[in-house]
Amino acid sequence: MPRQVTLVLVDRDGSPLGVLPPFPADPPYWQEVSAIVAGARERFGVDVTVLRVLDGVGEAGTAVGGTVTYLAEASGVVDAGRGPVPPLPAHPLRHPYAEPGGPARLLAWARSVLDADGRAPVTEAHQLRTWNLSTVWRLDTSTDPYWLKEVPPFLAHESAVLRWIGSVAPDLVPPLVGMDGGRVLLGHVPGEDRYHGGLAVRDTIDAAFHPVQMAAAERVDELIAAGVPDARTPTLIAALTAVVARHGNGDPRLRDLVDGLPDRLAEVRGCGLPDTLVHGDLHPGNTRSRPGTDGPPVIVDWGDSFIGHPGFDILRLAERLEQSEVDSLLSAWAIRWRASRPGSDPLRAAALLRPVAALRNAAVYARFLDHIEPAEHTYHRLDVPHWLTVATDQDTVDN
């Protein structure tokens, strides 16, 4: 079911212009905005850039479907008179790309990078996604397109990770054309996103990433100095303890899980795998490969990356598989690590990490909530209790 969208319009200076009548937009996911841009143009003759969500009610409390109101920046002559524009107060957690004029500054930066590099100029810019974690654009040229992305400060280490991996395994990541804090301009990667990739695709992803993780294990200090978050044992325990204290509602099972973390993670350490670069959200949809093949992937979206245990990535890759497929994927992963670290016990490490991975997911979403303005909390509010529940369920299975 599509969203019912209302656009509150302002100009580039933030001056109110009016409110457009509601219209449907598909797909239903609030962060997907290309259909909103197209709908405003086709229905009302207005060219808009979506800035952020103002309010909304999605299906079952999620940021999917329902009714949602966005703030959008309009250009040209606008005839929008459906009621007054609501108050638009400033907020200290608002991202630069969510402010009037922010997208224009981002596009100007991208054009300057291409111009300085002698590349073909942008012929058209398409806004694809905007929400509290990123804004993503496709920039068409007379040759290949480019991909422009800006993320908030707490994800801005993505550019450093792309640059580092590009120096050791350039085929594993998109070409980095330009970077500036949370802004990245990337070259085009032919192929398709592998959202529905099965066991073979996932095993290929892990096989491609394994040598990079081996190299990163020897350069952890360098990556941390470049801004990659440190989620090794002491920092990890502190983060997981904090999320349970704040959001665990006194659940004794969560308290027991947290109390047991030092011993559990000491046992994980004893399994013999090193701390290394972890993607943090390594599912098939964050990879691209050529259509119809299980060939080498290109891995994207490194904003969740951190320094920690490689078991977190294989557990993410194993999600939504049948148990027999999970066993096969983990077995192949374990064979790689035992060859690289003789005497290690990867499978035991992965089993011990299952509830920890769920707790870490809860901590990640809690961190998002702490760093975004309340109007966009709908995107993540349900994720914290969900992953705390998964953590207790996984701990029960483990025990």
N, C-alpha and C positions, 0 to 999 in steps of 0.2 A: 504494500500500500504506500503510495507516495506521500511525501510531506505536504502540508498546506503552509505555504510560505508567505510571510508579509515582509516587505522591505521598507525600512525607514531610511529616507534618503538625506544625505548631506553633501555639500560640495567639498572641494579639496581643502578648504580652510576650516571645515567643520560646521559651517553655517547650515541650518536646517532648510530643507527644500520641500518636505512633505512626506506622505506615506502612500505607497502603491496599494491597490486592492490585492487581497490574497489570491494566490494561484498555486496549482500543484507542481511539484518538482520531484522527479525520480532520478536516481535511486533514493531511498528513504533516509540514507545516512547523512546526518546534519553537516558533517565536515566536507561532503562532496558538493561543490558549488558551481560546476560548469553548467549544469542544467538551470540553475538560478540565473546566471548571467544570460544564457540563451533565452530563457523565459521572459525576462524583463525586456529584452530587445524585441522579441517576436510579438509580445502581447501589448507592450506600451511604448515601443520605440525608444527605450531608454538604455543607454550604455552604462553599466554599473560595474563596480569592483566591490565584492563582498569583503567587509572588514571583520565582523565578529557577530556572535550570537548576542542578542539582548535578553531574550527570555523564550521559553517554550515548554511544552508538555509533550513528551514522547511516549511511545508505547511501553507500558510497564516500567515507567521511570527511566527509560534509556534515552539516548540521543538518536533514536530511530523513529521515523514516521511522526505521526501526531501533527501538532501545530507549532511553528517556530517563527520567531521574529528576528531578523538580522538587521544590522546597520550596514548600509552600503553607500559607497561614494559614487555619485553620478557625475557624468560629464555631458556637456552640451545643454540644450534647452530642455527643461523638464516640466511636464505638466502633471504634478502629483498633489492632489489636494484632499486626500481622504483623512481628515482630522489632523489635529496638531501633532507635531513631533514630540515624543516623550522626553523628559529630562535625560541628558547624556553626561552624567558626571564623570570626572577623571577618576582613574584608579591606579594606584602605584604598581600593580602587578600586570598592567596592560602591556602587551608586546608592541614593538614599534610598527610591525606590519598590520596591526589591528587599529591603528590610528589613521584618520584622514591624512592623505599625503604620503603615508608609509609605503604603500605598494608602488607609488610613482618613484619614490627614492630607490626602492629595491630594483625596479626595472631600469632606472637610469644607471645604477651601479653595474648591472649586467651588461648593458649596452656599452659602457665605457671599457669593460674588460674585453669584450669582443673587438671593439675598435682598436684598443691598444695592441691587441694580438694580431691585427690584420685579418680578422675573420669576417665572413659574410655578415652584413647587418641584419637585425631582426626585422622581419616583414610583418609579423603579427604575434601578439602575446595572448596566451590562453590561460586564464586562471582555472585551476583544476580543483584545488583543495585549500581550505582555510579553517583552522581551528586553533586550539590553545597549544598544540604541539608543533605546528608548522604551517607555512603557506607554500604551495607548490604550483609552479607555472611551467607550461611548455612554450618555448620560444621558437617560432618557425623562422627559417631563413631560406635563401635560395638553394642551400645545400641540405645538410642534415639539421634536425632540430636540436635544441639544447634544453636542459632541464634546470630550472632555477628554484632554489629552496632557501627559506629562512626559518630558523628555529629559535626558540627562546634561549636565554643564557644557560639554563641548566642542561641543555642538550648540545651546546655549541662546540663540544669537543669532537663532534662528528667530522668536522673538516680536518682536524689533526689526524684522526684515525684513517680517513681516506688518503691523506698524503703519505702516512707511514706505510700502509698496505700497498699503495701504489709504488713504493720504493722497493718492496720485496716480492710482490706478486701482482703486477699491474693488471693482469687479465681478470683478477678476482673482483675488482671494483670498477665503477664507472670512471671514465677519464675526468680528472679534476682540472677544470679550465680556470677557475678562480675561486678564492676564498677570502672572507673578511668577517672575522668573528663568527656569528651564527649564519652568515650567508655562504652558500656554495653554488657555483655554476658548474654543471656537469655536462660532459659530452653524451651523445645519444648511444644507447645500447640496443642493438637490434634484437628482436625476439619478443617474448611474451612473459608476463609474470606467471609464476608457477603455483598459483593459489591452490590448485587442486592436485598438486604433485603427490604421488604415492610413495611407496617404499623405495623404489629405484631412484627417484628424483632426490629424496632426502638423503639416501646413502651417498649419492654423487656430491651433494652439497657438503656433507661432512668430510668426505674424502678430499675435496678441494680445499677446505678450510684447515684441515689438520696440519699441513706443513707450515702454514702461517702461524698457527698456535704454537707449534714447536719453536719457530723463530722468535715469536713474541715472548716466550717463556724465558729467553736469555736476555731480553731487553725491557723487562718490566719497569725498571726505574726510569728509563727513557720515555716510555709511554705515559707514566704517571706525571713526569715533568712536563709533558706536552699537554696535560689537562685531562687525561683519561681517568675517570673516577676509580679510586682504590676501594674495592669491596672484598679485600682479603679478610681473614678471620676476625681480627679485633674490631675493624670497622663494621663488618657484616653483623656481628653479634650485637653491637650497639644499636644499629639500625633496626634489627628485628625485635630487639627488646623494646625499643621505643614504640614501634607500631603496635605491638601487643598491649603495651601500657595505655596507649591512647585510644585504640579502637577494639580491644579484645573483650570489653564489657565484663571483665572479671572471670572469663571462662577458665576454669581450672585446667582444662586440657591444654589450652594455649600457654598458660603459665608453666605447666610441666614441660611442654616442648621447649620453651625459652630457657628454663632452668637447665635442661639437658643439652643445650647447644654447645657449651665448651667441650664436653666429653664427646658428643657426636662429631663435631668438626675436627677434634683431635684424631678420632678414628678415621675420618675422611682423609686427613693429612697422612696418616699412616698407610693409606692405600697406594701412595707413591706417585700420584699425578701432580704436576707443578701448577702453580698459579700462572695465568697467561691472559691474553686478550680474549674476552668473551663478547660475542655479538650482543647478547642480551635479549634478542627477539628473533631468533633464527628459525622462522617458519618458512615454508616454501614460497609464500606470497611476497617475501622480502628478497626474492631472487628472480633473475631473468635468464632465460636461455632460448636458443633458437626453436621455433615451433616444430613440434613433432620429434624432438630429440631429447635424450637424457644426457646431453653433452655438458661440458664444463659450465657452471653457472657464473653469473655476475651477482654479487651480494650487495644489496642496497640497505639504506636506512640504518646507519650506525649510531644514531643518537642515544640508544640504550646501552651502548657498549661500556664495559668496565673491566678492571683487572680482578680476576677471581678464578674459580675452579671451572675447568672445561666441561664438567658434567652438567652445568646449568644449560649449556647449549644443546647437548644431545637430548636432554629431557624435553626441551621446547620442541625440537625437531620430531620427537616421538609422539607428540600430542595428536589425538584424533586418528590414531591408527588402531587396527585390531591388535589384540595382545600378541598374536603370533608374529605380526609384523614388527611390533615394538621389540620383541625378543630378537628378531633378526637384525634390526637396526642397531640395537645396543651391542649385539655380539660382534658385528663388523667394526663398530666404534672401539670396542674393547681390544679387538685384535690389533688395530692400528696403534693404540696406546701401549699395549704390551710389547709390541715391536720397538716402539720408541723409548719406552721405559721398562726394560726387562725387570721382572719381579713385581710389577705393580698389579693392583687388583681393581681395575676400572669398574667392573660390574658391582662390586661391593660399594664403591664410592657413589655410584649413581643411585643405588638403593637407599643409602643413607641420606642423600641430598634431596630426595623427593619432597618431604615436607618442608625442608629448608627452602627449596625453590618456590613453593607456594607462598611461604612467609615473605620471601624476597619480593615476589610479585605484589603482595599487599603493601609492602614498604614503598615500592616504586610508585604505585598509584597514590598512596598517601602523600608522597613527595610532590607529585603532580598537583594534587589539590592544594598543597601549601604554597604553590608558586603560580597559581592562575586565579583570575578574578572570579568571584562567586557566580556570576552569570553563566559561566561555562562549567560549573562543577558537575552538571548533569552528565557530561561525558564520562566521568570516572567515579562518581559517588558510590555506585553499586559494586565496583570492582574490589574495593578494600574488604568489605565483609565477605564477598564471594571467595576471595583467595584465602582469607583466614579460615573459612569453613573447609576449603580444600586441604589446607595444611593439617587440620585436625583429622580429617578423613585419611590422608596419606600416612599420618603418624600411627593411626590405628592399624592400617594395613601393614606398616613396617614392623609393628610390634606383635 
